[in-house]
């Protein structure tokens, strides 16, 4: 509807301009799937030659009836990454028999927040959002897996590549660190128990 509203003044005031104005509606712009569908269906082939391309979007912070513009990018771009973490299901009363994918997913979520803080320059714009952590259906059951839909938002191709590569590279590292810590903790507990046993035998 916003595109139709933007086109109406051109139709109402044909005496004030000349040329051909083409309004193209893009669906699913948030995920870029709409752009992919348009390319796959050769939309450009049915359009007349165009001298100027203008991209428009609705922004709630701009008052109705006004148009905002600036040189270069005015909006950020976004990517969509879906990560599935595999654990080992168990009952909530016996967590030691499983590997909790929700804990793994939570750890990954916290690590993701360090990308912007420590790998993106302060002069660049970027943010990493995890809109949900999807896992299980019962409060007392540790599920087998968890899914994180990750939404990196950025400006510029350089930041895009850095953000996506850092996100992808962080996942296996996070899982490895978690597993390493668990193994180390078990070894420390076993060693502590052995020393306590020896002390009890010697001084009891």
C-alpha positions in Angstrom: 0.0 0.0 0.0 2.9 2.4 0.7 4.2 2.0 -2.8 0.7 2.7 -4.3 0.5 5.8 -2.1 3.9 7.0 -3.3 2.8 6.5 -6.9 -0.4 8.4 -6.6 1.1 12.0 -6.7 2.9 11.1 -10.0 -0.4 10.1 -11.5 -2.2 13.1 -10.1 0.4 15.6 -11.4 1.3 14.3 -14.8 1.7 17.9 -16.1 4.6 18.5 -13.8 6.9 15.7 -15.0 7.7 13.6 -18.1 9.0 10.1 -18.6 8.1 6.6 -17.5 7.8 5.7 -13.8 7.8 2.0 -12.9 6.7 0.9 -9.5 8.0 -2.6 -8.5 6.6 -4.3 -5.5 9.1 -6.6 -3.7 7.8 -9.2 -1.2 9.8 -10.7 1.6 12.4 -7.9 1.6 13.5 -8.6 5.2 14.9 -12.0 4.2 16.0 -11.0 0.7 14.0 -14.0 -0.6 11.7 -11.6 -2.5 14.7 -10.2 -4.4 15.9 -13.7 -5.2 12.4 -14.6 -6.5 12.4 -11.5 -8.7 15.8 -12.4 -10.2 14.9 -16.0 -10.7 11.7 -15.0 -12.5 13.5 -12.5 -14.7 11.5 -9.5 -13.6 14.2 -7.1 -15.1 13.5 -8.5 -18.6 9.9 -7.2 -18.6 10.8 -3.7 -17.4 11.7 -0.9 -19.8 15.2 0.5 -19.7 15.6 2.6 -16.5 17.9 5.6 -16.0 17.3 5.9 -12.2 16.6 3.4 -9.5 15.1 4.4 -6.2 14.6 2.1 -3.3 12.0 3.1 -0.7 10.8 1.7 2.6 8.4 2.7 5.3 9.9 4.1 8.5 7.7 4.7 11.5 9.9 7.3 13.0 9.3 9.7 10.0 6.0 11.6 10.2 3.3 10.6 7.7 3.3 12.7 4.6 7.0 13.4 4.6 9.9 11.8 2.7 13.4 11.3 4.1 16.5 10.9 1.9 20.3 11.0 2.2 23.3 10.1 0.0 24.4 6.5 0.2 22.8 3.9 2.4 19.9 4.9 4.6 18.9 1.4 5.9 21.0 -1.5 7.0 21.1 -4.9 5.3 20.4 -8.2 7.1 21.3 -11.8 6.8 19.6 -14.9 8.1 21.5 -17.7 9.8 19.9 -20.7 11.4 22.1 -22.8 13.8 21.0 -26.2 15.1 22.8 -27.4 18.2 22.8 -31.1 18.9 22.9 -32.4 22.5 21.7 -35.5 24.1 18.2 -35.8 25.6 17.6 -36.7 29.2 15.2 -36.2 32.1 15.5 -33.0 34.1 16.2 -35.0 37.3 19.2 -36.7 35.6 21.0 -34.0 33.7 24.3 -35.8 34.1 23.1 -38.4 31.6 22.5 -35.9 28.8 24.1 -33.0 27.1 21.8 -30.0 27.4 21.5 -28.2 24.0 19.7 -25.2 25.6 22.8 -24.5 27.7 25.0 -24.8 24.6 22.7 -22.5 22.7 22.7 -20.0 25.6 26.5 -20.0 25.6 26.6 -19.4 21.9 24.1 -16.6 22.3 26.3 -14.8 24.8 29.4 -15.3 22.7 27.7 -13.9 19.7 27.2 -10.6 21.5 31.0 -10.2 21.7 31.4 -10.0 17.9 30.1 -6.5 17.6 31.8 -5.4 20.8 35.2 -6.7 19.9 35.4 -7.5 16.1 33.5 -4.6 14.5 35.0 -1.1 14.4 33.1 1.5 16.4 32.6 3.6 13.2 30.7 0.7 11.6 27.1 -0.3 12.2 26.3 -3.8 13.1 24.2 -5.8 15.5 23.6 -9.6 16.0 20.1 -10.6 17.2 18.9 -14.0 18.2 15.1 -13.8 18.0 14.4 -17.0 19.8 15.9 -20.2 21.1 13.7 -23.1 20.0 14.1 -26.3 21.9 11.9 -29.0 23.5 8.3 -28.6 24.8 8.4 -29.8 28.5 9.9 -28.1 31.5 11.4 -31.3 32.9 12.8 -32.9 29.7 16.2 -32.0 28.3 15.7 -32.0 24.5 18.0 -33.5 21.9 18.6 -30.3 20.0 18.1 -26.5 20.0 17.8 -24.1 17.1 18.9 -20.5 17.1 17.7 -18.2 14.3 20.4 -15.5 14.0 19.9 -12.2 12.4 23.0 -10.2 11.7 22.3 -6.6 10.7 25.0 -4.4 9.1 26.0 -1.7 6.6 28.4 -2.3 3.8 29.9 -5.5 2.3 33.0 -5.4 4.4 31.1 -5.4 7.6 28.7 -8.1 6.2 31.6 -10.5 5.4 33.3 -9.9 8.8 30.0 -10.3 10.7 28.9 -13.5 8.9 32.3 -15.1 9.0 32.8 -14.3 12.7 29.3 -15.7 13.5 30.0 -18.9 11.5 33.4 -19.3 13.0 32.2 -18.7 16.6 29.8 -21.7 16.6 32.2 -24.6 16.5 34.6 -22.8 18.9 31.8 -22.3 21.4 30.9 -25.9 21.4 34.5 -27.0 21.6 35.2 -24.7 24.6 32.1 -26.0 26.4 33.1 -29.6 25.9 36.7 -28.9 26.9 35.6 -27.1 30.1 33.3 -30.0 31.0 36.0 -32.5 30.6 38.5 -30.5 32.5 36.1 -30.0 35.4 35.5 -33.7 35.7 39.2 -34.4 35.8 39.7 -31.8 38.5 36.9 -33.3 40.6 38.4 -36.8 40.2 41.8 -35.5 41.3 40.3 -33.7 44.3 38.5 -36.8 45.4 41.6 -38.9 45.2 43.6 -36.4 47.3 40.9 -36.3 49.9 40.8 -40.1 50.0 44.6 -40.2 50.5 44.4 -37.6 53.3 41.6 -39.4 55.1 43.6 -42.7 55.0 46.7 -41.0 56.3 45.2 -38.8 59.0 42.1 -40.6 60.0 
